[in-house]
Amino acid sequence: MKWIFTSAVLLILCSLTVSFTDKEAVCHKYRNGKYLMRFRLDNSKEIAFICTRNGNWQTEENRDTHARSTLKIKWVRECTYEIRFVSTTQKVSAEDLALRKKALHTVQITGGTDRYYLYTHTSSLHKNSRSDTAWIIK
């Protein structure tokens, strides 16, 4: 009887370890790379960005205006990272620039494949979260 209980506990622990390792491996492969992200703000025109992530840095280029922004990334968990704005080539007011630098954005990767990953984005500036898809550019 003791053997059956011990075997069951070991089986559960092994499956949890495999599950965690699989999720870790899935998220780890999105830490560096090039991605296409699209979204709409306030029912406006769709905005598309090419995001290039390398280590703790991310650059975003607006596909329409070609304005580039640089962001600092801090991985807080295997599938969650925080982003802080650093700079942009876009002409913005001093007030807007200060607001961007103050904001903390949190992104949680919720799944993915070899073609895309799914994420949920929250910001210290807004109450709502946004879920979307980042398409991998090869």
NORVENMO-V446410 format. One record per backbone hydrogen bond with DSSP energy under -0.5 kcal/mol. NH is the residue of the N-H (numbers start at 0). CO is the residue of the C=O. If there is no record, write none. Layout:
nh->NH co->CO
nh->NH co->CO
This chain:
nh->4 co->0
nh->5 co->1
nh->6 co->2
nh->7 co->3
nh->8 co->4
nh->9 co->5
nh->10 co->6
nh->11 co->7
nh->12 co->8
nh->13 co->9
nh->14 co->10
nh->15 co->11
nh->16 co->12
nh->17 co->13
nh->18 co->14
nh->19 co->15
nh->20 co->16
nh->21 co->17
nh->22 co->18
nh->23 co->19
nh->24 co->20
nh->25 co->21
nh->26 co->22
nh->27 co->23
nh->28 co->24
nh->29 co->26
nh->30 co->27
nh->32 co->52
nh->33 co->136
nh->34 co->50
nh->35 co->134
nh->36 co->34
nh->36 co->48
nh->37 co->132
nh->38 co->46
nh->40 co->44
nh->41 co->39
nh->43 co->40
nh->46 co->38
nh->48 co->36
nh->49 co->60
nh->50 co->34
nh->50 co->48
nh->51 co->58
nh->52 co->32
nh->52 co->50
nh->53 co->56
nh->56 co->53
nh->57 co->70
nh->58 co->51
nh->59 co->68
nh->60 co->49
nh->61 co->59
nh->61 co->66
nh->62 co->47
nh->65 co->61
nh->68 co->59
nh->69 co->86
nh->70 co->57
nh->71 co->83
nh->72 co->55
nh->73 co->81
nh->75 co->73
nh->75 co->79
nh->76 co->79
nh->79 co->76
nh->80 co->106
nh->81 co->73
nh->82 co->104
nh->83 co->71
nh->84 co->99
nh->85 co->69
nh->86 co->69
nh->88 co->67
nh->91 co->89
nh->96 co->92
nh->97 co->93
nh->98 co->94
nh->99 co->95
nh->100 co->96
nh->101 co->97
nh->102 co->98
nh->104 co->82
nh->105 co->121
nh->106 co->80
nh->107 co->119
nh->108 co->78
nh->108 co->106
nh->109 co->117
nh->110 co->117
nh->112 co->115
nh->116 co->133
nh->117 co->110
nh->118 co->131
nh->119 co->107
nh->120 co->129
nh->121 co->105
nh->123 co->103
nh->125 co->122
nh->129 co->120
nh->131 co->118
nh->133 co->116
nh->134 co->35
nh->134 co->132
nh->135 co->114
nh->136 co->33
nh->137 co->135
